[in-house]
Amino acid sequence: MRSARAHCLLVLSTLLVFGQVVTGATGQGAAGRRVLIGFRSDRGPQTSEARAGVVRQGGGTIHRSLRLVPVVSATLSEEAIRKLRARADVDYVEDDVILHAAEQRKPYGVDRIDADLVWPTGNMGQGVKVAILDTGIDSDHPDLLLAGGVNFVGSIRDGSTNPSDWNDTYGHGTHVAGIVAARNNTFGVVGVAPDVSLWAVRVLGNNGDGYTSDIIQGLDWCAAHGVQVASMSFGGDGTRSLHAACDSAYAKGVVLVAAAGNERGAVSYPAAYPSVIAVSAVDAQDMLAPFSNFGSQIALAAPGTGIYSTYKDGSYAYLSGTSMACPHVVGAAALVWASGVTSAAAVRDRLLTTAEDLGPAGFDTSFGHGLVDAEKAAAKATPDGPPSVSVTAPQQGSTVSKTVVVQATANDDKGIAQVEFLVDGLRIGADSQGSDGWSASWDTTHSANGQHTLTATATDTTGQKASQSVTVMVQNASAVARTVSVDSITYSAAGDTQAGLDITLHVVNDLGSPVRNAYIWTRVYLNGQLYTVPAGVTNSDGSVTFKLARAPSGTYETRVARVVVAHLTWDGVTPANKFTK
């Protein structure tokens, strides 16, 4: 059993994979061995009863004496078998071997996440491009239909699309691929989404290890070639480079799914990155697998113990690990894409909001949002009318000044996802909570005195929108804010292990009011050397927080490079700030 931790900073190791190929049984037991005794037709006993009598006298336990052929099935000791073989009327003694039905198996994981209930709707993932970032895929496995592949392991064949370069000789990638997309035929197994366009992206070598740079090349290939779901059943230590690569691939429309790891500890990387769906493993009883990692980054759970799937050299095997849980979610994501969902963010949201809750009610660190439910996630919403929305404050024709709380009501049978508020077509805020009504804050001092149009736009969970507007008069005193400044910069250690660092900047205007929607560019120095250049936008209380996931020890200083906000001029001042971690 190999560790999932990297051997050095740039090496990622495949997650724990254990299990073995199950071979046929021969009937060997404590009471003897089950065999077939074939008698000679020219000199042996001529009736089935007589043949059974010979074996019984030799100490055998008779199971049946056959009539079609002169053969007796019996269990005998090795000594009794030796004596029977020596008889002149016995032609042979052979094992009474077990044969298996030549039919396609539906693995329990496919059944548990209800993927098979999606197929009768005509959705088997057709047209969705799925990439398996792994040790490659068996290029001629009879139960896998591949669209192609690419190799990023080693510099000599870097980028090769020759099947001999991305063919899987390790087995791990082929097993993962089968869970996602084994064909729906008459033999072998069937995957969660058997009709996807399946691609092998080889980023791990024949020992299951891969450099971070190789993995980033694989992600780049996915983003450049229209891949919609990427499977990453590997993990290790995180790097800034891999973090940025995952964020970029997700922003370009790739749903990223990764195994949480098998150390029964903290979630490994890349699964722990926010742009990646981290998957823990459960057993057949919906309990967290004893090897599975857990933590606040877990998004979903999926079956991961004793999973039967395709394997190297055209074979099949049972394997266990979060490596096996991950592709169940990958396949479910493909079914969601095929159902008509049009963005990576929407696919991710559908998977999380439809999951079957396990463990304590609501989100938890073992199962995340719950067990992935392919049927619910891929269900097409029934079209209905647009939502209803109405601005309730301020009222039509009223006069407003200073800071105003804008309120609206909104309703829809499918649920309201968000209400956005605009003044003269410019967004002033949005509310996606709705527990205390839909509202936003409007600082009217940024608007000229006179008539303005205030609009509320509601969006329901199916994407349908509706708007309603009122006209109001703004009347403020002559004092108008002219400048903006950063009045404080604070630091705090963050994360489950306090390894991160949060840097919060607060912005006000020259009247002392918080400024929202201010764009801030900064430079963060560590021990006097430039460390990172975060940028962001202030929220309604005038603050913006930059989160550094892994911040080394040392002295930090933040310098503001630029602040941009409508109607105001930045004063160019950075308040004194330093923090020693």
N, C-alpha and C positions, 0 to 999 in steps of 0.2 A: 504494500500500500504506500503510494508516494504522497508526499505532502503537497498541498495546493499552494504553498508559499513559494515565491520566486527564489531561484538560486542566487540571483544578483538583481540589482535594481532594474535592469532592462529585460529580465527573463520572466515570462509567465508560464506557469505549469498548469497542465490540465487538472481539472478537479478530480476528486476521488471517484474512481470507477472500479467497482468490484462485482464479481459474479463469474460465472463460467458457462461455457456451452454445455447443454444437457445432451448426453449421448443415450443411445438405446440401451435398454436393460436386457439381460440374458436370463434372468430367473434364478440366479445363484442365491441360495439362502442357507440358513443354519441346518435345515432338514435335508438338504441335498440340492441337486440341480435339476431343473426341468428341461427334459430333452425329448427329441423325437427319435424312436428306434425304427429303422427301416429294415424289414425282413426281405430276404431273397424270395422271389416268386417261384423259382424253380425247385427249391429244396426246403423252404421254410414252412411253418404252419400255414394251412390253407384257409383258415377262418379267422375272423377278427377276435372271436372268443379264445381260440387256441393261442393266438399271438399274445393276447393280454395275459393268458395263463403263464406263458414262458417268462414274461417280464415280472409278473407278480412273484413267481418262484425265485427270481433273482433278487428279490428284496425291494422291488419298485412299488411306488404308489401310483395306481393307474388314474389318469384323468379322462382319457377316451381312447378307444381302439377304432381306427378308421377303416371304412370299407372301400372307399374309392381307390385308395392306395394301401399297400400292406405296411401300415405305419401305426405305431402306438405312441401316444403322448403320456409321459410318466415322469415322476420325480425320483431320482436315484442318487445314492452316494457315488463318489468318484470310483471307489473300488468296484461297486456293482456295474458301473458303466464300463470299466476296464474289462470285466469278465464277459459282459454282453458283446463287446466289440470282438472278443476272441472266438465267439461262436461262429461256426461255419454257415449257419443259416441266417446270420445277421449281416446285412449289406453295409450299414452305416449307423452311426449315432451322431446327432447334431443338436445344437441348442434349439429349443422351441422359442424363437425370438419374438419379441413384441413388435408389431407394425403399427404405424400411426395413420390416421385418416389424412388423405392428401387434400386438405381443405384449408382455406384461408382462415387465420385466427384474427379475432378482434381483441387486441390487448386490453387489459382492464382499465388502463389509463384513458384510452380513447372513449370507452364506455362511461367512465366516472365523470369526465368533463362534458358529457353529452354531445360530443362532436358528431356522433352517428345520427343524432336527431336533427342535425342541420342538413344532412345530405338529401333527404327526401324533398326538400324545397328546391333542389337543383343546384345548391351551392356546395361545391367540393373544393373551393379555393381556386377555380380556374381563372387564369389570367394574372394571378398575383405572383410577383417575382420575389422569391425567398432565397436568401443566401445563407449557407451553413459555413460560418467562419470556424474552421476546425482543422483536423488532420487530413482533410480531403474527404472524398467519398469514393467507394468502390465503383469504378467507372463502368463496369459491365455487370453489376448485380442485377439479376433477373426481376427483382421486385422493386427496382427504383428506375424511374424515367428521368434522366437528367437533361437539362437544357444546355449545360456546358459547365466549364470551370476555369479557374485561373490559379496559378501558383505564386506565392510571395515568400516562400521559404528558400533561403540561400540566394546568393547574388548571381550565380551563373544562369539559373533559369527563372529569374525574377520577372514576373508578369507573363509567364508562358501559359498559353491556353491548350497546350498539348496534353491529352488525357494522361499520358504516362508521367507527367510532372505533378498533376494534382490527384492522382489515384491514391486511395487510402490503403496503406499497408499496416496501419496501427489498429484500426477497427472502431475507434471512438467516434470519428466523424460520420462513418456509415451508420452506426447505431443511432446517433442523433437524427440523421437524415430520415431514417425509416420511421421514427416516431412522428416526424412532421408529415412525411409524404410517401410512405410505402403505398404502392399501387393497389387500387381496389380491383383485384383480379380473383382468380380461383385458388390461389395458393399463397403460402407464406403468411404475411401479416398485412394489416392495413393501417395507414397513418391517419393523423387528425384531419389533414387537408390533402387528399391524395392527388388532386389535379393541379396543384400549383406548378409554376415554372421554377424548377429546382436547380440551384447553382451551387457548385462546390467552390469555396474560396479558401484555399489552403494557406493557413497562417501558422500552423503548428507542425513541427517536424515528426519524424518517425518515432520519437520517444515521448511525444505529447507536449513538448515545450515549444515556445515561440517568443521571439523578441517583440518588445512593444512596437518597434518600428515596422515590423512585418504586419502586425495587427492593424496599425494605423493605415498602412497601404491597403489592407483589405477593406477597411471602412471607407477609404477614399474611393476605391473601386465601386463599392456599393452605391455611394452617393452619386458618382458620375454615370452609373449605368442603370439608374432607375429602380434599384432594389427597394422594395416596400417593407420587408421585414428581414432583420439580420439576427441570426442565432449565435450566441457567444457562450458556449458551455466550457468556459475556462476562467481562471481567476488568479490573483496574486496581489502584490503591492501596487498601489496607485502611483501615477505620475501626472504631472501637470500636462504633459503632452497628450497622454491618453484621454484625460479629462476633456481637454479642448477638442480632441478629435471626435469623441462621442457627442459632445454638444453640437459640433458642426454638422455631423451626419444626421442627427435628429432634426436640426433646424432645416436641413435640406430634404426632409420628408421620409427618413428611414426610421421605422419603429425598431428600437434596439431592445433585445431581451437577453438577459444573462443569468447564469447560475450563481446562486448566493455563496456557494462553497460548502465544504464538507468537514470543517474542523470543530463543529459544535461551538463556534465562537462568533466573532464579529463578521459582518458581511464583507466579502472580498471585493476587489475591483476587477473589472469595470462595473459590476452589478451595483456597487454602492453609489455610483454617480447619479445625480437627479435625473439626467436625461435618459437613463437606462431603467428598464423594468426588471427589478431584482426578484428572483423566483426561489422560494424555499421548497423543500421536498416533504411530502406526506406519504404515509404508507396506506395500505388497503383499508385501514380502519380510520382514515382521516386524522391520524395522529402525526405530529411532527416527527419526521424520520430521525433516528438517534444520531445520525451524522450531520444533519443539516445545520448550517449557520442561521443566525437570526439577528434581528436588530430593527431599528426604526426605519432603515432603508428598504426593508422587505415590502414589495408591492403586492405580490400574489403568491399563492401556493399551488402546487400541482403534483400529481403522482410521480414518485421517484424511487420506489423500491421494487425490485424484481420485475423490471420492465422488459418484455420480450420484443426484440426488434431485429432489423437487418444488421449484418456484421460483415467483416472482411471476407474476401475470397468466396463471395456468393452465399455465405452461411447466415445463421441466425444465432442470437445469444440473449441470455437474461443478464442485465446489468442494473446496478443501483447507483444513485447519486443525484445531487442537484443538477448534474449534467443531463440527466434523463428527465427531470422536471421541467427544465427550461424549454425544450422543444414542444412540449404540450402547449405552452403559452404561445410559442411561435406559430404553431398551426392554428390556434384559435385566432390570433391576430390576422392571419391570412384569410380566414373565413369572414372576419369583420370587414376587411378591405373588400372582399368579393361581394359583400352584402350591399355595397353602395356607399359606404363611408368614404369621405374624400380627402382626409388629411391624417397625418401621423398622430397629431395631438388628439383628434377625435377618436381614432382607433384606440389609443391608450386610455382615454377617458371612458370609452364604452367597456373595455375590459375591466377597469377598476370598479365602475359603478354597478356592474351586473354580477360581480363575483358572489359566490355563495359563502356567507359568513361562517367561519369556523372559530372554535375557541371562545374567548370572552366576546361579548357583544361589541360590534364595531371594530375599528382598526386595532391590531395588536402586532407585537414584534415577532411573533412566530409565523403567522399566516398573512400578514399585511391586511389587505382589504378582503381576503378570503380565497377560496378555491376557485380557479378560473372556470367560468361556465360558458362554454362555446355556444350553446343553444341560445341563451339569453343575449349574449354579446352580439351574435350575428343576426338576431331577429330584426327584420325590417319594420320600422315604425309605420303605423297606420296613418296615412295622410289625414290631416284635419285642417280646420280653419286657422287663421292667424290668431295670436293672442289679443287680449283686450288690454288697453293701457290708458290711464288718465292722470294728468297733472293735477294734484290736489293743493299744492302750495309752492309758490305764491299763486294767487288766483288771477284770472284774466283781468287785465286793466289795473292791477294794483301797482303801487309805488314801493320800490325797495331801495335799501341802502346798506352800506357796510357788508357784513357777511350774512348770507341768507341760506337757510336749510331748504333745499328743493326736495319736494316729496311727490310720490306717485303711487298709484295702485296698479297692479298688473295681475292678470289671471289667465290660465290656460289649462286644459285638461291634461296635457302632457307635462306640465310644469314649466316654470319660468327659469331660464338659465341666467339671464342678466337684464338689467335695465340701465341704459346709458343716457346721460343727460348732456345736452348741448345748448350753447347760447350762440345764436346767429350762426349755427352750423359748426361751431368749434366745441370740441369735447371738453367738459369741465369735470367729469367724473363718471363713475359707474358703480353699481351695487349688484353683487352676485349672492348676497346672503338672504335678504328678504324676510328674516325672522322678525324684524320690528318695522316692516314696511320698506319700501324702496326709496332711498334718499341719497343726496350728495350735497356737498357744501359749495356755494358760489360766492367768491369774493368779488362783489360788484365794484370795488374800487379800481379794478383792472378794466372795467368797461366804461365808456364815455357816458355822461349824463344824457338821457333821452330814451327813446323807445327801443326795446330789444325783444327778440323772439326766443322763448325758452321751450325746448323740445325734450320729451321723454320717449325713448325707443326701447321697446321690450322685445327680447328674443327668447323663444321657447326652446325646449330641449331637442326639437327636431330641426331647429335652424330658421323657423319662420319668424318674421318680424312684423311689428306694428308700431306706429308713432302717433303722438298727439302733442299739440303745441298750444301755448298761451302767449299773449303779448303783455309785457310789463314795462313800467317806466323806472329807470334808474335815476336817483337823485341823491348825490353825495355832496358833502361839504367840499370846499375848494382844495383842501389838503389832499394831494395825490402822491402816492409812493413813486419814487423815481429810481432808487438804487436797490440792489440786492447784495447781501453779504452772507458769508458762512460764519456763524457766530460761535459754533462749538464743534469739536471733533473728539469723539470718545471711543474707547476700546474696551472689548471684553472677550475673554476666552470663551470658546464655543465648542459645541459637539459633545457626543457621548463621552469621549475621552479627554475633553478639553484640549484637543490637538489643534482645533481651528481657532480663528480669530475674526471677530466682527468689528468692523470700523464704521461708526455712525457719524454722519455729518448733518448738521441742522442749519437750515437756511431761513433768513427773515428779510423783510424789506425795511426801508428806512423809517417806517412807521411802527416797527416792532412786530408786525404780523407774520406768521409762518407763510412761506411761499411754496405752493405746490407746482408740479410740472416744470421744475427747474432742472435743466440738463447740466450735469456736473462731470467734468473730466479731472482725474487726479493722478498723482504719481506717488506710490508707496515705496519708501526706502527702508531697507533692513541693514542695520549697522553701517549706515552712510552710503550703501550701494542700492541702485534702483532694483526693486524686487518685482513689482507688478504695476499695471496702469489701469485700474478699474474705472468704470464710468457707469452712471445711472441717472435715474429721474426721481425727484422728491415726491413723497406721497402727501396726503392731505394735512399732515401735521408739520410739513416742511422738512422731513427727515428722509435720508436714504442710507441704507446699510449695505456695505460691501462685505461679503462672506468669503473668507479665505479658508478653504476646507482643511488644509494642512499647513500650518504656520510654524516654521522653525523658531527655536528660542533666539532671542536677541532683542535689540532696540529698534522699534518701528517709528517712523515719522511720515505723516501724510502731507503732501503739498498740493494745493488746489491749482490746477492748470487753467481751468476755464469754467465759467458759469454762464449759461444762456437761458433767459426766460423772457417771454413776450413783455414788452413795454418797460422793462427795467434794465438798468446797466449795472454790471458787476463792479464792486468797488476794488477788486484786485487783491484783497487781503486774505492771507491764510492765518488763522489764529494759531498761537503757539500750541504744539502738541507733540508729545513723545510718549511711548509706552514700551516698557521692558517686560518681555514675556519669559 
